[in-house]
């Protein structure tokens, strides 16, 4: 694995929206905060770009904007304004040659999982699964989860903890940290963006899914061997779940526990990585140590 250079005061962070649309004013607090942290910013055309539909621009416009930021030598990291959906439409057309020669931090979560997985699997470059622009709003710029992005960009070692959960399986694991959004990781199985999970610490989170679909996606991962021979498993937030008129009969965590209850590796539930405020910055691809104890869960570089 290669780690991009950490940022120093005066470095530039590019902001783009390679998937869903985001109004420029929704990113203003993020931009102001990045300046307060000592960074410069470069705004891509897709942030607040003209769009009459779900996306922040046409496939070609989103591709060109992201490509430009990845190739621009004056940009030292690329922060995606939001996720949503759309990166899977352009991932196979991105040229990673220059990015591979001179890697930089690529930042985001949700739909950005596609980029994280693709870069990890094909180029062995670490990326940042972390809060995006909207997380800075409504006082969010001052919470520890958004501030964890600042720490990660400046090279501070990860030292996170979480409370115990009844479904946790105790133990210790060391391995490269991989994962992200459950739905996206299920959808990229069998593609050139697919990730190998054996010997890794896998983390998963999602939002707005029907309970039966969470069940289906976990069985998809199980049948594909993605849950076999893990070093460890981290289950983050499964928030805003939905149920059918005839109830599925289990909560999201109960569904997951039922699938992996016989796992022979440490597992922790309710780790603070999610689509909500609780969303620590995680260095995807970097080696971590997971310790699931009786009274505390720890994740450290």
Beta strands, then each sheet from edge to edge (+ up, - down):
strand 1: 12-16
strand 2: 40-43
strand 3: 77-80
strand 4: 105-108
strand 5: 127-129
strand 6: 159-162
strand 7: 171-181
strand 8: 201-207
strand 9: 232-239
strand 10: 266-268
strand 11: 282-284
strand 12: 287-292
strand 13: 297-300
sheet 1: 2+ 1+ 3+ 4+ 5+ 11-
sheet 2: 6+ 13- 12+ 7- 8- 9- 10-
end
